[in-house]
């Protein structure tokens, strides 16, 4: 089976953070979705991320390694968490992503991993 990244994107501003009682329900729904992924064998790995302000970017410019604080992409929405899942095809991965989007109440981007070279 092919592996897919289900990436959860969200705005990090204070107004976008749900109140604690709403967030508790969302996290419960995400836990239920995670258990479903495990039970069906689609689960590979998942994780939530700290805010993009904790990121460090490492890059090479003119042969020199440079590190900078903060996210690489300067956008309103950032990657907040992800699932790595196994699915037989894109349609199945999209179905899983739909369930994940319902659980976390955020957009979920689906991207296939590149196949290993033979």
N, C-alpha and C positions, 0 to 999 in steps of 0.2 A: 504494500500500500504506500501511496505517496504521503509525504508530510507537508503540512500547511501551517503557516503562521497566521494566527488570529490576533491581530493587534488592536488594542483598545486605545482610542484617542480621546482626549478631553481637554477642556480649558482649565488652566490652573488658577484663575483668579478667584478671589474669595466668594464672589457672587455665584460661582458655578458649583461650589461645594454644598452638597445637600445637608440639611440639618441632621444631627446624630440619629434621631429616630428613623429617618428615611434611609440613611446610610446603613443602619443596622439591618433593615429589611433587604436592601440591595445585597449586602454581604451574605445574608442567609440564602438568597436566591443564587448567588454565585457559587456558594458551597454545594447547593443541590445540583447545579449544572456540572460542577467538577466531579461530583460523585457519579453522575450519569456518564460522563466521559470515561471515567475509570471502569464502570460496570460494563460498558459496551466495547472496551478495548481501544477506544480512540485516543485516550490520554497518553501523552508523551511527557509533557512538562508544562508548567504554568508559573507565572509570578507577577506580582505587582511591583511597581517601581516607586522609589522616592521621587520627590519633585525634580523637575529638570534643573533647578538651581543647584542641585547636588552633583550635577554632571561635570566631568572633565573631558575635554576633547584633546586627543593626541593626534598630531599630524606632522608630516614632513614637508618643509619648504626649503628649497635650495639645498637639500641634503642635511638640513638641521631639523632635529626633533623639537617641536614646539608644543607646549601644553597650555591650554587656556581654560579658565573656569566657566561654567555655564554650558547650556546646550549648544550643539552645533547649529541646529536650525532655529532661527529666530522667528517663531510663529506663535500665534495665540494658543493653538492646540498642540499638545505634546503627547508622546507615547506614555501611557500611564500603566500599562500592564499587557500581558499577552498569554496566549495558550499556544502550545505546539501540539498539533493533533495529527493522527493518522486517519486518512479517509481514502476510499477507493477512487474517488474522482472529485472534480471541482464542485459538482452539484451537491455531493454529500458534505463537502467542506462548507459550502454556503449554507446548508441546512444547519450545521453545527454552529456556524457564526450567527445565524438568526437567533438560535436559542441563547447564545452567549450575549448578544445585544439586548435581548429581552431581560436576561438576568441582571446585567450590569447597567442597563438603561443608558448606554453610550454607543457611539458608532464603533463597529468592528470591521477592520480592513482584513481581507483574506489574500494571502500571497503564497504560492507554492514554492517549496524549496527546489533548487536546481537539482536535477538528477545527478547521481554520482557517475563520473565517466567510467565506461566499461573497460 
